[in-house]
Amino acid sequence: MIVPVCAGSALFSYLGAMVSSMVDARPLTRIIAVIIVLVGAYVLLPSRRASGAYRDGRGAPQQALLAAVGAVAGFGSGLSGAGGAAFSVPMMMVLGFPPLAAIGASQVLQIVVAATGTAGNLQFGSVDFTTAAWVSALALVGVALGTRAAHAAPVAVLRGLAAALCIVVGGFMLARA
């Protein structure tokens, strides 16, 4: 699942950063924030999937779907500065991929989105390296702790946490926009 998501995001996070430098990002950020909150609310709804009825990411149609998730997540991330996981995890869960797989793919996706989005921001905007260093260090700690927690938690708990995170991140984006 990781390769198509990352491949889809590589170019699009750079393009998102480019578009962000050309337009007032506030209206777009508001739209993205509302989408993230709505997806979080949707994920809170009871799952209609039977146990084991999740997509497995195999086959050309699912690979294309994962590449599209990566493209949308990359563009949204490059445009808004939010991490790729803020977009990819809820989208993958709504599309029927297992929560743990969505979370795992998002961890790798963050690296691709950060690298290509930063390249775009260096070319089209600016990067605050001090803030970036702090965020990177804290993100590494969060990934280590989150990975342990994700593997220990039941699927229902992961869904709830992902939904809550979407609602909080989307709300924060709305407040800042």
C-alpha positions in Angstrom: 0.0 0.0 0.0 2.9 2.3 0.7 4.4 2.6 -2.8 1.3 3.9 -4.7 0.4 6.3 -1.9 3.9 7.7 -1.8 4.2 7.8 -5.6 1.0 9.7 -5.8 2.1 12.2 -3.2 5.6 13.0 -4.5 4.7 15.4 -7.3 1.5 16.7 -5.8 3.0 17.9 -2.5 5.5 20.0 -4.5 2.6 21.3 -6.7 0.6 22.1 -3.5 3.5 24.2 -2.2 3.7 25.9 -5.6 0.0 26.7 -5.6 0.2 27.9 -2.0 2.7 30.5 -3.0 0.4 31.9 -5.7 -2.9 32.1 -3.9 -4.3 33.2 -0.6 -4.3 29.9 1.1 -6.8 30.8 3.8 -10.0 30.0 1.8 -8.4 26.8 0.6 -7.3 25.9 4.1 -10.8 26.4 5.4 -12.2 24.1 2.7 -9.6 21.4 3.5 -10.2 21.9 7.3 -14.0 21.4 6.8 -13.4 18.2 4.7 -11.0 16.8 7.4 -13.6 17.5 10.1 -16.4 15.9 8.1 -14.3 12.9 7.3 -13.5 12.6 11.1 -17.2 12.7 11.8 -17.8 10.0 9.1 -15.2 7.8 10.6 -16.9 8.0 14.0 -20.0 6.4 12.5 -20.3 2.7 13.2 -18.3 0.6 10.7 -20.5 -1.4 8.3 -17.6 -3.7 7.4 -17.6 -7.3 8.5 -14.5 -8.4 10.2 -11.8 -8.9 7.6 -13.8 -7.1 4.9 -11.3 -4.3 4.4 -9.5 -3.6 1.1 -6.1 -5.1 0.8 -4.5 -2.7 -1.7 -3.9 -5.5 -4.3 -4.8 -5.2 -7.9 -4.6 -2.3 -10.4 -7.9 -0.6 -9.3 -6.9 -0.5 -5.6 -3.3 0.6 -6.5 -4.8 3.4 -8.6 -7.0 4.4 -5.7 -4.1 4.4 -3.4 -2.1 6.6 -5.8 -5.1 9.0 -5.9 -5.1 9.1 -2.1 -1.4 10.0 -2.2 -2.0 12.7 -4.8 -4.8 14.3 -2.8 -2.9 14.0 0.5 0.3 15.3 -1.1 -1.4 18.3 -2.7 -3.4 19.1 0.4 -0.3 18.9 2.6 1.8 21.0 0.3 -1.0 23.6 0.1 -1.8 23.8 3.7 1.3 22.7 5.5 -0.6 19.9 7.3 1.1 16.5 7.5 0.2 14.0 4.8 -1.3 11.7 7.5 -4.0 14.4 8.2 -5.3 13.7 4.7 -4.3 10.1 3.9 -5.5 8.3 7.1 -9.1 9.5 7.0 -9.3 9.0 3.2 -8.0 5.5 3.4 -10.4 4.6 6.2 -13.4 6.1 4.3 -12.3 4.1 1.3 -12.3 0.9 3.3 -8.6 0.2 4.0 -7.7 -1.1 7.5 -6.9 1.5 10.1 -3.5 0.0 11.0 -2.5 -0.1 7.3 -3.7 3.5 6.8 -1.6 4.6 9.8 1.4 2.7 8.7 1.3 4.0 5.2 0.9 7.5 6.5 4.2 7.3 8.5 6.2 6.6 5.3 4.0 9.1 3.4 5.1 11.9 5.8 8.7 11.5 4.7 7.9 11.9 1.0 5.5 14.8 1.6 7.9 16.6 3.9 10.8 16.2 1.4 8.9 17.3 -1.7 6.8 19.9 0.0 9.9 21.4 1.6 11.6 21.5 -1.9 8.5 23.4 -3.2 8.5 25.8 -0.2 12.2 26.4 -0.6 11.7 27.3 -4.2 8.4 29.2 -3.9 8.3 30.4 -0.4 10.3 30.1 2.8 11.2 27.5 5.4 11.7 28.2 9.1 14.4 25.8 9.8 14.3 26.3 13.6 10.6 25.4 13.7 11.2 22.5 11.3 13.9 21.1 13.5 11.6 21.1 16.6 8.7 19.7 14.7 10.9 16.9 13.2 12.3 15.9 16.6 8.9 15.8 18.3 7.4 14.0 15.3 10.0 11.2 15.7 9.1 10.8 19.3 5.4 10.8 18.3 6.0 8.1 15.6 7.8 5.8 18.0 5.1 6.1 20.7 2.2 6.0 18.2 3.5 2.9 16.5 3.6 1.0 19.8 0.1 2.2 20.7 -1.4 1.5 17.2 -0.2 -2.1 17.4 -1.6 -2.6 20.8 -5.0 -1.0 20.2 -8.1 -2.6 18.9 -9.4 -1.5 15.5 -12.4 0.3 17.1 -10.1 2.4 19.2 -7.9 3.2 16.3 -10.9 4.4 14.3 -12.0 6.6 17.2 -8.6 8.1 17.7 -8.2 8.7 14.0 -11.6 10.4 13.9 -10.9 12.5 16.9 -7.5 13.5 15.5 -9.2 14.6 12.2 -11.8 16.7 14.1 -9.1 18.3 16.3 -6.7 19.0 13.4 -9.5 20.3 11.1 -10.8 22.5 13.9 -7.3 23.8 14.6 -6.9 24.5 10.9 -10.2 26.4 10.8 -9.2 28.4 13.9 -5.9 29.4 12.3 -7.3 30.2 8.9 
